[in-house]
Amino acid sequence: MSAYGEFETIMCEERFLVEGLTTLGYRPEVNSQGAALFGYHGDERRETAHVIIRRSQLDSASNDIGFARGADGRYRAVLSEYDRSIGYDDRWIGKVQQQYKERQTMAVAKSKGYIFRGKETVQTPSGPQVRLQFVAR
Amino acid sequence: MQQKTITVVIEPDGSSSVDLSGFAGQGCEKTLKEFQGTDQPKHLRRKSEFYGAARQDTDRRMQNKS
């Protein structure tokens, strides 16, 4: 039997999110209980998040960017309108999800004993596409 | 025997696809589930090889019975 499936990436595992953000050049802060996000004036915002990129790592007028874990275990980005307008938008979230998925896939393959055959990055009009190949033992 | 290959393509928007080739039997479902993980399926289909493999299995079972 052979099959094909298309999936929407659901970010549920903290370590892959943190690794993915780190690969993108950020130093995410992790708080298992959730911590407050701060605005660009240093004001504490009402939103909290479990994985946070502090504004000092972003644009000078940025607010903190957070990823809050919901009751369903899923991490969702907490972004201000301003930050969305300067490039931390759905396309940026896609990059984060792409990094997350790559790490998750590699971890699954390793834990289940699949043999990694290679990675290829293909440039497409909407950005880099990552292809990972494995074989079963 | 055909090699069992798994190709995972991760798009710039973070969505992904998993393409399995050379698999036969229930191992295919299991492998697809493993690579799906907690992701939400958007589209799933069995490739023509599945039906070929399934038909071969049926033929084999019928031959064994006769």
N, CA and C atoms of all chains as a GROMACS GRO file, in nm:
protein
  609
    1MET      N    1   0.084  -0.120   0.000
    1MET     CA    2   0.000   0.000   0.000
    1MET      C    3   0.087   0.125   0.000
    2SER      N    4   0.050   0.219  -0.077
    2SER     CA    5   0.119   0.348  -0.076
    2SER      C    6   0.014   0.457  -0.066
    3ALA      N    7   0.053   0.568  -0.010
    3ALA     CA    8  -0.047   0.671   0.016
    3ALA      C    9   0.016   0.809   0.011
    4TYR      N   10  -0.072   0.909   0.007
    4TYR     CA   11  -0.030   1.047   0.002
    4TYR      C   12  -0.120   1.127   0.095
    5GLY      N   13  -0.064   1.214   0.173
    5GLY     CA   14  -0.145   1.296   0.262
    5GLY      C   15  -0.093   1.438   0.269
    6GLU      N   16  -0.186   1.532   0.283
    6GLU     CA   17  -0.149   1.672   0.302
    6GLU      C   18  -0.199   1.714   0.440
    7PHE      N   19  -0.116   1.791   0.510
    7PHE     CA   20  -0.148   1.823   0.649
    7PHE      C   21  -0.124   1.970   0.683
    8GLU      N   22  -0.204   2.017   0.775
    8GLU     CA   23  -0.180   2.150   0.833
    8GLU      C   24  -0.097   2.128   0.960
    9THR      N   25   0.012   2.200   0.972
    9THR     CA   26   0.100   2.182   1.088
    9THR      C   27   0.035   2.240   1.214
   10ILE      N   28   0.027   2.157   1.315
   10ILE     CA   29  -0.025   2.199   1.445
   10ILE      C   30   0.093   2.197   1.542
   11MET      N   31   0.127   2.311   1.597
   11MET     CA   32   0.243   2.318   1.686
   11MET      C   33   0.200   2.285   1.829
   12CYS      N   34   0.237   2.167   1.874
   12CYS     CA   35   0.198   2.121   2.008
   12CYS      C   36   0.317   2.092   2.098
   13GLU      N   37   0.435   2.083   2.040
   13GLU     CA   38   0.551   2.044   2.121
   13GLU      C   39   0.647   2.162   2.135
   14GLU      N   40   0.665   2.198   2.260
   14GLU     CA   41   0.746   2.317   2.292
   14GLU      C   42   0.886   2.309   2.234
   15ARG      N   43   0.950   2.192   2.248
   15ARG     CA   44   1.091   2.185   2.208
   15ARG      C   45   1.113   2.212   2.059
   16PHE      N   46   1.020   2.166   1.976
   16PHE     CA   47   1.036   2.191   1.832
   16PHE      C   48   1.012   2.338   1.799
   17LEU      N   49   0.920   2.398   1.873
   17LEU     CA   50   0.894   2.542   1.853
   17LEU      C   51   1.018   2.623   1.895
   18VAL      N   52   1.073   2.588   2.010
   18VAL     CA   53   1.191   2.660   2.060
   18VAL      C   54   1.310   2.639   1.966
   19GLU      N   55   1.329   2.515   1.921
   19GLU     CA   56   1.440   2.486   1.829
   19GLU      C   57   1.422   2.561   1.697
   20GLY      N   58   1.298   2.563   1.650
   20GLY     CA   59   1.269   2.631   1.524
   20GLY      C   60   1.297   2.780   1.533
   21LEU      N   61   1.253   2.841   1.641
   21LEU     CA   62   1.276   2.986   1.660
   21LEU      C   63   1.425   3.014   1.674
   22THR      N   64   1.495   2.926   1.742
   22THR     CA   65   1.640   2.943   1.759
   22THR      C   66   1.709   2.937   1.624
   23THR      N   67   1.667   2.845   1.540
   23THR     CA   68   1.725   2.834   1.406
   23THR      C   69   1.701   2.961   1.325
   24LEU      N   70   1.588   3.026   1.351
   24LEU     CA   71   1.557   3.150   1.280
   24LEU      C   72   1.633   3.271   1.338
   25GLY      N   73   1.711   3.245   1.443
   25GLY     CA   74   1.797   3.350   1.497
   25GLY      C   75   1.747   3.417   1.623
   26TYR      N   76   1.640   3.366   1.682
   26TYR     CA   77   1.586   3.426   1.805
   26TYR      C   78   1.635   3.349   1.927
   27ARG      N   79   1.620   3.414   2.042
   27ARG     CA   80   1.653   3.348   2.169
   27ARG      C   81   1.523   3.344   2.251
   28PRO      N   82   1.440   3.244   2.222
   28PRO     CA   83   1.309   3.243   2.289
   28PRO      C   84   1.320   3.213   2.438
   29GLU      N   85   1.230   3.277   2.510
   29GLU     CA   86   1.222   3.257   2.655
   29GLU      C   87   1.105   3.160   2.678
   30VAL      N   88   1.127   3.062   2.764
   30VAL     CA   89   1.022   2.963   2.789
   30VAL      C   90   0.971   2.980   2.932
   31ASN      N   91   0.841   2.984   2.946
   31ASN     CA   92   0.782   2.994   3.079
   31ASN      C   93   0.664   2.897   3.082
   32SER      N   94   0.679   2.789   3.158
   32SER     CA   95   0.577   2.683   3.157
   32SER      C   96   0.441   2.731   3.209
   33GLN      N   97   0.442   2.832   3.294
   33GLN     CA   98   0.315   2.883   3.349
   33GLN      C   99   0.258   2.998   3.265
   34GLY      N  100   0.337   3.046   3.172
   34GLY     CA  101   0.296   3.162   3.094
   34GLY      C  102   0.346   3.289   3.161
   35ALA      N  103   0.392   3.383   3.082
   35ALA     CA  104   0.443   3.509   3.136
   35ALA      C  105   0.385   3.624   3.054
   36ALA      N  106   0.387   3.741   3.114
   36ALA     CA  107   0.329   3.858   3.048
   36ALA      C  108   0.414   3.901   2.928
   37LEU      N  109   0.345   3.954   2.830
   37LEU     CA  110   0.414   4.015   2.716
   37LEU      C  111   0.422   4.165   2.744
   38PHE      N  112   0.529   4.226   2.694
   38PHE     CA  113   0.548   4.370   2.714
   38PHE      C  114   0.540   4.444   2.581
   39GLY      N  115   0.484   4.562   2.589
   39GLY     CA  116   0.471   4.645   2.470
   39GLY      C  117   0.598   4.726   2.446
   40TYR      N  118   0.600   4.801   2.339
   40TYR     CA  119   0.725   4.870   2.300
   40TYR      C  120   0.765   4.980   2.397
   41HIS      N  121   0.671   5.028   2.480
   41HIS     CA  122   0.703   5.128   2.582
   41HIS      C  123   0.752   5.061   2.711
   42GLY      N  124   0.754   4.928   2.711
   42GLY     CA  125   0.789   4.856   2.833
   42GLY      C  126   0.667   4.831   2.920
   43ASP      N  127   0.551   4.862   2.866
   43ASP     CA  128   0.426   4.843   2.940
   43ASP      C  129   0.384   4.696   2.935
   44GLU      N  130   0.337   4.647   3.047
   44GLU     CA  131   0.292   4.508   3.054
   44GLU      C  132   0.158   4.496   2.985
   45ARG      N  133   0.149   4.403   2.894
   45ARG     CA  134   0.024   4.385   2.821
   45ARG      C  135  -0.061   4.278   2.890
   46ARG      N  136  -0.186   4.273   2.853
   46ARG     CA  137  -0.273   4.176   2.921
   46ARG      C  138  -0.252   4.034   2.868
   47GLU      N  139  -0.190   4.021   2.750
   47GLU     CA  140  -0.168   3.887   2.695
   47GLU      C  141  -0.049   3.818   2.762
   48THR      N  142  -0.060   3.688   2.776
   48THR     CA  143   0.053   3.609   2.827
   48THR      C  144   0.087   3.503   2.723
   49ALA      N  145   0.206   3.447   2.737
   49ALA     CA  146   0.248   3.341   2.644
   49ALA      C  147   0.347   3.249   2.714
   50HIS      N  148   0.366   3.132   2.657
   50HIS     CA  149   0.455   3.031   2.716
   50HIS      C  150   0.593   3.031   2.649
   51VAL      N  151   0.597   3.073   2.526
   51VAL     CA  152   0.725   3.087   2.455
   51VAL      C  153   0.726   3.231   2.402
   52ILE      N  154   0.830   3.304   2.438
   52ILE     CA  155   0.829   3.449   2.410
   52ILE      C  156   0.958   3.495   2.342
   53ILE      N  157   0.942   3.576   2.240
   53ILE     CA  158   1.056   3.646   2.182
   53ILE      C  159   1.045   3.790   2.234
   54ARG      N  160   1.140   3.830   2.315
   54ARG     CA  161   1.132   3.963   2.373
   54ARG      C  162   1.162   4.069   2.267
   55ARG      N  163   1.102   4.184   2.287
   55ARG     CA  164   1.106   4.292   2.186
   55ARG      C  165   1.246   4.341   2.158
   56SER      N  166   1.339   4.319   2.254
   56SER     CA  167   1.478   4.363   2.232
   56SER      C  168   1.541   4.289   2.114
   57GLN      N  169   1.485   4.174   2.077
   57GLN     CA  170   1.539   4.097   1.964
   57GLN      C  171   1.469   4.131   1.833
   58LEU      N  172   1.372   4.221   1.843
   58LEU     CA  173   1.290   4.252   1.725
   58LEU      C  174   1.317   4.395   1.681
   59ASP      N  175   1.226   4.450   1.607
   59ASP     CA  176   1.235   4.588   1.562
   59ASP      C  177   1.228   4.682   1.685
   60SER      N  178   1.290   4.799   1.676
   60SER     CA  179   1.296   4.889   1.792
   60SER      C  180   1.158   4.930   1.844
   61ALA      N  181   1.059   4.929   1.756
   61ALA     CA  182   0.924   4.968   1.799
   61ALA      C  183   0.832   4.847   1.819
   62SER      N  184   0.893   4.729   1.822
   62SER     CA  185   0.812   4.607   1.835
   62SER      C  186   0.766   4.583   1.977
   63ASN      N  187   0.661   4.504   1.986
   63ASN     CA  188   0.616   4.449   2.113
   63ASN      C  189   0.674   4.308   2.123
   64ASP      N  190   0.666   4.248   2.241
   64ASP     CA  191   0.706   4.107   2.251
   64ASP      C  192   0.616   4.023   2.161
   65ILE      N  193   0.673   3.917   2.107
   65ILE     CA  194   0.593   3.820   2.032
   65ILE      C  195   0.585   3.694   2.116
   66GLY      N  196   0.466   3.643   2.131
   66GLY     CA  197   0.451   3.524   2.213
   66GLY      C  198   0.386   3.410   2.139
   67PHE      N  199   0.404   3.292   2.194
   67PHE     CA  200   0.330   3.173   2.149
   67PHE      C  201   0.263   3.118   2.274
   68ALA      N  202   0.132   3.125   2.274
   68ALA     CA  203   0.055   3.082   2.391
   68ALA      C  204   0.000   2.942   2.369
   69ARG      N  205   0.014   2.859   2.471
   69ARG     CA  206  -0.038   2.722   2.461
   69ARG      C  207  -0.184   2.722   2.506
   70GLY      N  208  -0.270   2.676   2.419
   70GLY     CA  209  -0.412   2.673   2.451
   70GLY      C  210  -0.451   2.547   2.526
   71ALA      N  211  -0.578   2.540   2.566
   71ALA     CA  212  -0.627   2.424   2.640
   71ALA      C  213  -0.614   2.295   2.558
   72ASP      N  214  -0.612   2.310   2.425
   72ASP     CA  215  -0.597   2.194   2.336
   72ASP      C  216  -0.451   2.154   2.317
   73GLY      N  217  -0.360   2.226   2.384
   73GLY     CA  218  -0.218   2.193   2.375
   73GLY      C  219  -0.148   2.257   2.258
   74ARG      N  220  -0.222   2.332   2.180
   74ARG     CA  221  -0.167   2.392   2.059
   74ARG      C  222  -0.109   2.530   2.087
   75TYR      N  223   0.007   2.558   2.029
   75TYR     CA  224   0.068   2.691   2.043
   75TYR      C  225   0.018   2.782   1.931
   76ARG      N  226  -0.027   2.900   1.972
   76ARG     CA  227  -0.072   2.998   1.873
   76ARG      C  228   0.004   3.129   1.895
   77ALA      N  229   0.037   3.194   1.785
   77ALA     CA  230   0.115   3.318   1.795
   77ALA      C  231   0.029   3.431   1.849
   78VAL      N  232   0.090   3.511   1.938
   78VAL     CA  233   0.025   3.632   1.990
   78VAL      C  234   0.105   3.749   1.934
   79LEU      N  235   0.045   3.821   1.842
   79LEU     CA  236   0.115   3.926   1.769
   79LEU      C  237   0.031   4.053   1.767
   80SER      N  238   0.097   4.164   1.783
   80SER     CA  239   0.023   4.290   1.775
   80SER      C  240   0.000   4.327   1.628
   81GLU      N  241  -0.095   4.414   1.607
   81GLU     CA  242  -0.123   4.461   1.470
   81GLU      C  243   0.002   4.527   1.411
   82TYR      N  244   0.072   4.604   1.496
   82TYR     CA  245   0.193   4.672   1.447
   82TYR      C  246   0.295   4.570   1.397
   83ASP      N  247   0.321   4.468   1.478
   83ASP     CA  248   0.422   4.370   1.439
   83ASP      C  249   0.380   4.292   1.314
   84ARG      N  250   0.251   4.268   1.304
   84ARG     CA  251   0.203   4.203   1.180
   84ARG      C  252   0.232   4.292   1.060
   85SER      N  253   0.215   4.423   1.080
   85SER     CA  254   0.231   4.515   0.968
   85SER      C  255   0.377   4.532   0.924
   86ILE      N  256   0.471   4.496   1.012
   86ILE     CA  257   0.612   4.513   0.973
   86ILE      C  258   0.680   4.381   0.937
   87GLY      N  259   0.598   4.278   0.915
   87GLY     CA  260   0.656   4.154   0.862
   87GLY      C  261   0.642   4.031   0.949
   88TYR      N  262   0.593   4.051   1.072
   88TYR     CA  263   0.571   3.932   1.156
   88TYR      C  264   0.425   3.888   1.134
   89ASP      N  265   0.399   3.850   1.012
   89ASP     CA  266   0.264   3.822   0.968
   89ASP      C  267   0.245   3.671   0.945
   90ASP      N  268   0.143   3.636   0.871
   90ASP     CA  269   0.116   3.494   0.846
   90ASP      C  270   0.232   3.426   0.773
   91ARG      N  271   0.297   3.503   0.688
   91ARG     CA  272   0.412   3.448   0.616
   91ARG      C  273   0.525   3.414   0.714
   92TRP      N  274   0.545   3.502   0.811
   92TRP     CA  275   0.647   3.478   0.914
   92TRP      C  276   0.608   3.357   0.999
   93ILE      N  277   0.480   3.348   1.035
   93ILE     CA  278   0.433   3.233   1.113
   93ILE      C  279   0.454   3.104   1.033
   94GLY      N  280   0.433   3.113   0.902
   94GLY     CA  281   0.459   2.998   0.815
   94GLY      C  282   0.604   2.952   0.825
   95LYS      N  283   0.696   3.048   0.830
   95LYS     CA  284   0.839   3.013   0.844
   95LYS      C  285   0.864   2.940   0.975
   96VAL      N  286   0.799   2.989   1.080
   96VAL     CA  287   0.814   2.925   1.212
   96VAL      C  288   0.760   2.782   1.206
   97GLN      N  289   0.643   2.768   1.144
   97GLN     CA  290   0.581   2.635   1.134
   97GLN      C  291   0.665   2.541   1.048
   98GLN      N  292   0.727   2.597   0.946
   98GLN     CA  293   0.812   2.515   0.858
   98GLN      C  294   0.932   2.460   0.937
   99GLN      N  295   0.993   2.548   1.017
   99GLN     CA  296   1.104   2.505   1.102
   99GLN      C  297   1.058   2.400   1.202
  100TYR      N  298   0.943   2.426   1.262
  100TYR     CA  299   0.886   2.333   1.360
  100TYR      C  300   0.866   2.196   1.294
  101LYS      N  301   0.802   2.196   1.179
  101LYS     CA  302   0.768   2.070   1.113
  101LYS      C  303   0.894   1.993   1.073
  102GLU      N  304   0.994   2.064   1.030
  102GLU     CA  305   1.118   1.995   0.992
  102GLU      C  306   1.177   1.923   1.113
  103ARG      N  307   1.182   1.992   1.225
  103ARG     CA  308   1.239   1.932   1.346
  103ARG      C  309   1.154   1.816   1.396
  104GLN      N  310   1.024   1.834   1.392
  104GLN     CA  311   0.934   1.728   1.437
  104GLN      C  312   0.949   1.604   1.347
  105THR      N  313   0.957   1.627   1.216
  105THR     CA  314   0.970   1.515   1.123
  105THR      C  315   1.100   1.439   1.147
  106MET      N  316   1.208   1.512   1.164
  106MET     CA  317   1.338   1.447   1.188
  106MET      C  318   1.334   1.365   1.317
  107ALA      N  319   1.269   1.420   1.420
  107ALA     CA  320   1.262   1.351   1.549
  107ALA      C  321   1.177   1.224   1.538
  108VAL      N  322   1.064   1.234   1.468
  108VAL     CA  323   0.977   1.117   1.450
  108VAL      C  324   1.053   1.009   1.373
  109ALA      N  325   1.116   1.049   1.264
  109ALA     CA  326   1.188   0.952   1.182
  109ALA      C  327   1.297   0.881   1.263
  110LYS      N  328   1.368   0.958   1.342
  110LYS     CA  329   1.476   0.898   1.423
  110LYS      C  330   1.418   0.802   1.526
  111SER      N  331   1.314   0.845   1.595
  111SER     CA  332   1.257   0.761   1.702
  111SER      C  333   1.193   0.634   1.648
  112LYS      N  334   1.143   0.639   1.524
  112LYS     CA  335   1.076   0.521   1.468
  112LYS      C  336   1.170   0.436   1.382
  113GLY      N  337   1.294   0.478   1.371
  113GLY     CA  338   1.393   0.395   1.302
  113GLY      C  339   1.399   0.409   1.152
  114TYR      N  340   1.344   0.516   1.097
  114TYR     CA  341   1.355   0.538   0.952
  114TYR      C  342   1.494   0.595   0.921
  115ILE      N  343   1.541   0.564   0.804
  115ILE     CA  344   1.676   0.608   0.767
  115ILE      C  345   1.667   0.736   0.684
  116PHE      N  346   1.738   0.838   0.729
  116PHE     CA  347   1.736   0.968   0.661
  116PHE      C  348   1.822   0.959   0.535
  117ARG      N  349   1.762   0.997   0.423
  117ARG     CA  350   1.833   0.991   0.295
  117ARG      C  351   1.874   1.128   0.242
  118GLY      N  352   1.820   1.233   0.297
  118GLY     CA  353   1.865   1.364   0.252
  118GLY      C  354   1.761   1.473   0.260
  119LYS      N  355   1.813   1.595   0.255
  119LYS     CA  356   1.728   1.713   0.258
  119LYS      C  357   1.758   1.798   0.136
  120GLU      N  358   1.654   1.848   0.077
  120GLU     CA  359   1.670   1.935  -0.040
  120GLU      C  360   1.584   2.059  -0.015
  121THR      N  361   1.640   2.174  -0.044
  121THR     CA  362   1.560   2.296  -0.033
  121THR      C  363   1.539   2.352  -0.173
  122VAL      N  364   1.414   2.365  -0.209
  122VAL     CA  365   1.378   2.412  -0.342
  122VAL      C  366   1.318   2.552  -0.330
  123GLN      N  367   1.372   2.646  -0.406
  123GLN     CA  368   1.317   2.782  -0.404
  123GLN      C  369   1.189   2.787  -0.486
  124THR      N  370   1.084   2.837  -0.426
  124THR     CA  371   0.957   2.853  -0.498
  124THR      C  372   0.917   3.001  -0.491
  125PRO      N  373   0.822   3.046  -0.571
  125PRO     CA  374   0.783   3.188  -0.566
  125PRO      C  375   0.738   3.233  -0.427
  126SER      N  376   0.684   3.142  -0.348
  126SER     CA  377   0.638   3.182  -0.214
  126SER      C  378   0.741   3.156  -0.104
  127GLY      N  379   0.860   3.108  -0.142
  127GLY     CA  380   0.964   3.087  -0.043
  127GLY      C  381   1.026   2.949  -0.054
  128PRO      N  382   1.120   2.917   0.034
  128PRO     CA  383   1.186   2.787   0.024
  128PRO      C  384   1.095   2.672   0.066
  129GLN      N  385   1.100   2.566  -0.014
  129GLN     CA  386   1.025   2.445   0.018
  129GLN      C  387   1.128   2.340   0.062
  130VAL      N  388   1.100   2.272   0.171
  130VAL     CA  389   1.195   2.174   0.225
  130VAL      C  390   1.146   2.033   0.193
  131ARG      N  391   1.235   1.953   0.137
  131ARG     CA  392   1.200   1.814   0.105
  131ARG      C  393   1.291   1.721   0.184
  132LEU      N  394   1.232   1.634   0.260
  132LEU     CA  395   1.308   1.538   0.340
  132LEU      C  396   1.275   1.398   0.290
  133GLN      N  397   1.377   1.317   0.274
  133GLN     CA  398   1.350   1.180   0.227
  133GLN      C  399   1.404   1.077   0.325
  134PHE      N  400   1.326   0.972   0.345
  134PHE     CA  401   1.362   0.864   0.436
  134PHE      C  402   1.331   0.731   0.368
  135VAL      N  403   1.395   0.626   0.417
  135VAL     CA  404   1.354   0.492   0.375
  135VAL      C  405   1.326   0.410   0.501
  136ALA      N  406   1.238   0.312   0.483
  136ALA     CA  407   1.204   0.224   0.594
  136ALA      C  408   1.304   0.108   0.595
  137ARG      N  409   1.338   0.061   0.713
  137ARG     CA  410   1.430  -0.052   0.723
  137ARG      C  411   1.365  -0.179   0.670
  138MET      N  412   1.250  -0.668  -0.426
  138MET     CA  413   1.145  -0.600  -0.350
  138MET      C  414   1.166  -0.448  -0.356
  139GLN      N  415   1.058  -0.375  -0.382
  139GLN     CA  416   1.067  -0.230  -0.396
  139GLN      C  417   1.100  -0.164  -0.261
  140GLN      N  418   1.189  -0.064  -0.266
  140GLN     CA  419   1.226   0.006  -0.144
  140GLN      C  420   1.110   0.092  -0.095
  141LYS      N  421   1.094   0.096   0.036
  141LYS     CA  422   0.988   0.178   0.094
  141LYS      C  423   1.044   0.316   0.120
  142THR      N  424   0.993   0.413   0.050
  142THR     CA  425   1.044   0.550   0.067
  142THR      C  426   0.934   0.642   0.120
  143ILE      N  427   0.980   0.738   0.198
  143ILE     CA  428   0.890   0.839   0.256
  143ILE      C  429   0.946   0.976   0.217
  144THR      N  430   0.866   1.055   0.150
  144THR     CA  431   0.909   1.191   0.114
  144THR      C  432   0.817   1.290   0.184
  145VAL      N  433   0.877   1.374   0.265
  145VAL     CA  434   0.801   1.476   0.337
  145VAL      C  435   0.837   1.611   0.274
  146VAL      N  436   0.737   1.682   0.227
  146VAL     CA  437   0.759   1.815   0.168
  146VAL      C  438   0.696   1.918   0.261
  147ILE      N  439   0.776   2.015   0.304
  147ILE     CA  440   0.724   2.119   0.394
  147ILE      C  441   0.724   2.251   0.318
  148GLU      N  442   0.605   2.304   0.304
  148GLU     CA  443   0.586   2.426   0.223
  148GLU      C  444   0.626   2.551   0.303
  149PRO      N  445   0.649   2.662   0.233
  149PRO     CA  446   0.684   2.787   0.303
  149PRO      C  447   0.578   2.834   0.402
  150ASP      N  448   0.453   2.793   0.382
  150ASP     CA  449   0.347   2.834   0.476
  150ASP      C  450   0.335   2.738   0.594
  151GLY      N  451   0.426   2.641   0.600
  151GLY     CA  452   0.428   2.548   0.713
  151GLY      C  453   0.347   2.422   0.693
  152SER      N  454   0.264   2.418   0.590
  152SER     CA  455   0.188   2.295   0.566
  152SER      C  456   0.281   2.190   0.507
  153SER      N  457   0.237   2.065   0.512
  153SER     CA  458   0.327   1.960   0.464
  153SER      C  459   0.251   1.853   0.388
  154SER      N  460   0.327   1.773   0.315
  154SER     CA  461   0.269   1.654   0.253
  154SER      C  462   0.362   1.537   0.278
  155VAL      N  463   0.304   1.420   0.286
  155VAL     CA  464   0.381   1.297   0.306
  155VAL      C  465   0.345   1.203   0.192
  156ASP      N  466   0.447   1.157   0.121
  156ASP     CA  467   0.425   1.068   0.007
  156ASP      C  468   0.496   0.936   0.036
  157LEU      N  469   0.420   0.829   0.042
  157LEU     CA  470   0.478   0.698   0.071
  157LEU      C  471   0.477   0.613  -0.056
  158SER      N  472   0.588   0.548  -0.082
  158SER     CA  473   0.596   0.460  -0.200
  158SER      C  474   0.656   0.326  -0.159
  159GLY      N  475   0.606   0.221  -0.221
  159GLY     CA  476   0.663   0.088  -0.200
  159GLY      C  477   0.610   0.016  -0.078
  160PHE      N  478   0.512   0.076  -0.013
  160PHE     CA  479   0.457   0.012   0.107
  160PHE      C  480   0.345  -0.084   0.070
  161ALA      N  481   0.330  -0.187   0.151
  161ALA     CA  482   0.220  -0.282   0.132
  161ALA      C  483   0.159  -0.313   0.268
  162GLY      N  484   0.028  -0.331   0.268
  162GLY     CA  485  -0.038  -0.371   0.392
  162GLY      C  486  -0.054  -0.258   0.491
  163GLN      N  487  -0.077  -0.298   0.615
  163GLN     CA  488  -0.112  -0.202   0.720
  163GLN      C  489   0.005  -0.110   0.758
  164GLY      N  490   0.125  -0.150   0.725
  164GLY     CA  491   0.242  -0.068   0.757
  164GLY      C  492   0.233   0.071   0.698
  165CYS      N  493   0.161   0.082   0.588
  165CYS     CA  494   0.147   0.211   0.520
  165CYS      C  495   0.067   0.309   0.606
  166GLU      N  496  -0.046   0.262   0.657
  166GLU     CA  497  -0.131   0.346   0.743
  166GLU      C  498  -0.051   0.391   0.865
  167LYS      N  499   0.024   0.296   0.922
  167LYS     CA  500   0.100   0.324   1.044
  167LYS      C  501   0.206   0.431   1.016
  168THR      N  502   0.277   0.415   0.906
  168THR     CA  503   0.382   0.511   0.872
  168THR      C  504   0.324   0.649   0.847
  169LEU      N  505   0.212   0.654   0.776
  169LEU     CA  506   0.149   0.783   0.747
  169LEU      C  507   0.108   0.852   0.878
  170LYS      N  508   0.053   0.774   0.970
  170LYS     CA  509   0.012   0.829   1.101
  170LYS      C  510   0.132   0.882   1.179
  171GLU      N  511   0.241   0.807   1.171
  171GLU     CA  512   0.361   0.848   1.245
  171GLU      C  513   0.411   0.983   1.196
  172PHE      N  514   0.413   1.001   1.065
  172PHE     CA  515   0.464   1.127   1.010
  172PHE      C  516   0.360   1.239   1.022
  173GLN      N  517   0.234   1.203   1.028
  173GLN     CA  518   0.130   1.304   1.048
  173GLN      C  519   0.141   1.365   1.187
  174GLY      N  520   0.170   1.280   1.286
  174GLY     CA  521   0.180   1.328   1.424
  174GLY      C  522   0.050   1.394   1.467
  175THR      N  523   0.060   1.516   1.519
  175THR     CA  524  -0.060   1.586   1.567
  175THR      C  525  -0.119   1.678   1.460
  176ASP      N  526  -0.066   1.669   1.340
  176ASP     CA  527  -0.113   1.760   1.235
  176ASP      C  528  -0.254   1.726   1.189
  177GLN      N  529  -0.317   1.827   1.135
  177GLN     CA  530  -0.455   1.816   1.087
  177GLN      C  531  -0.454   1.771   0.942
  178PRO      N  532  -0.519   1.658   0.909
  178PRO     CA  533  -0.520   1.617   0.768
  178PRO      C  534  -0.609   1.708   0.682
  179LYS      N  535  -0.557   1.743   0.564
  179LYS     CA  536  -0.636   1.825   0.471
  179LYS      C  537  -0.684   1.739   0.354
  180HIS      N  538  -0.599   1.641   0.321
  180HIS     CA  539  -0.629   1.558   0.206
  180HIS      C  540  -0.552   1.426   0.220
  181LEU      N  541  -0.620   1.316   0.205
  181LEU     CA  542  -0.554   1.185   0.214
  181LEU      C  543  -0.601   1.099   0.097
  182ARG      N  544  -0.507   1.027   0.037
  182ARG     CA  545  -0.552   0.935  -0.067
  182ARG      C  546  -0.457   0.816  -0.076
  183ARG      N  547  -0.513   0.706  -0.116
  183ARG     CA  548  -0.432   0.588  -0.141
  183ARG      C  549  -0.389   0.592  -0.286
  184LYS      N  550  -0.262   0.559  -0.310
  184LYS     CA  551  -0.212   0.563  -0.447
  184LYS      C  552  -0.245   0.432  -0.517
  185SER      N  553  -0.231   0.433  -0.649
  185SER     CA  554  -0.270   0.314  -0.727
  185SER      C  555  -0.197   0.190  -0.681
  186GLU      N  556  -0.073   0.209  -0.629
  186GLU     CA  557   0.005   0.093  -0.580
  186GLU      C  558  -0.072   0.020  -0.470
  187PHE      N  559  -0.148   0.098  -0.393
  187PHE     CA  560  -0.224   0.037  -0.283
  187PHE      C  561  -0.320  -0.067  -0.338
  188TYR      N  562  -0.391  -0.028  -0.443
  188TYR     CA  563  -0.491  -0.118  -0.497
  188TYR      C  564  -0.423  -0.239  -0.562
  189GLY      N  565  -0.306  -0.212  -0.624
  189GLY     CA  566  -0.230  -0.323  -0.682
  189GLY      C  567  -0.187  -0.420  -0.576
  190ALA      N  568  -0.133  -0.366  -0.466
  190ALA     CA  569  -0.085  -0.450  -0.356
  190ALA      C  570  -0.200  -0.525  -0.292
  191ALA      N  571  -0.314  -0.456  -0.275
  191ALA     CA  572  -0.429  -0.520  -0.213
  191ALA      C  573  -0.481  -0.632  -0.301
  192ARG      N  574  -0.481  -0.606  -0.435
  192ARG     CA  575  -0.531  -0.708  -0.528
  192ARG      C  576  -0.438  -0.829  -0.525
  193GLN      N  577  -0.306  -0.802  -0.522
  193GLN     CA  578  -0.209  -0.912  -0.516
  193GLN      C  579  -0.229  -0.996  -0.390
  194ASP      N  580  -0.257  -0.927  -0.278
  194ASP     CA  581  -0.280  -0.998  -0.152
  194ASP      C  582  -0.401  -1.090  -0.165
  195THR      N  583  -0.508  -1.034  -0.225
  195THR     CA  584  -0.631  -1.112  -0.242
  195THR      C  585  -0.605  -1.232  -0.332
  196ASP      N  586  -0.533  -1.207  -0.443
  196ASP     CA  587  -0.502  -1.317  -0.536
  196ASP      C  588  -0.424  -1.426  -0.464
  197ARG      N  589  -0.328  -1.380  -0.380
  197ARG     CA  590  -0.242  -1.477  -0.308
  197ARG      C  591  -0.328  -1.562  -0.212
  198ARG      N  592  -0.420  -1.492  -0.144
  198ARG     CA  593  -0.505  -1.565  -0.050
  198ARG      C  594  -0.592  -1.666  -0.123
  199MET      N  595  -0.644  -1.626  -0.240
  199MET     CA  596  -0.731  -1.716  -0.316
  199MET      C  597  -0.652  -1.836  -0.367
  200GLN      N  598  -0.528  -1.810  -0.411
  200GLN     CA  599  -0.443  -1.921  -0.458
  200GLN      C  600  -0.416  -2.019  -0.345
  201ASN      N  601  -0.392  -1.964  -0.226
  201ASN     CA  602  -0.363  -2.050  -0.111
  201ASN      C  603  -0.482  -2.136  -0.074
  202LYS      N  604  -0.604  -2.081  -0.094
  202LYS     CA  605  -0.727  -2.156  -0.060
  202LYS      C  606  -0.752  -2.268  -0.159
  203SER      N  607  -0.720  -2.243  -0.289
  203SER     CA  608  -0.754  -2.342  -0.392
  203SER      C  609  -0.655  -2.457  -0.393
   0.00000   0.00000   0.00000
